[in-house]
Amino acid sequence: MLGVWAFATFTTEAPGWIHGLLTVGVFLLIYRIVVKGKVKE
């Protein structure tokens, strides 16, 4: 998802909804790190 955002942002004039991919991608990355941390405890 972050790769698609980066490609679209740097190669085209990205519309506003493309930046939603950045928001969702970062959220999922942080969520995954938090969930993995809780499983080890």
Buried (B, 14 or more C-beta within 10 A) or exposed (E): EEEEBEEBBEEEEBEEEBEEBBEEBEEEEEEEEEEEEEEEE
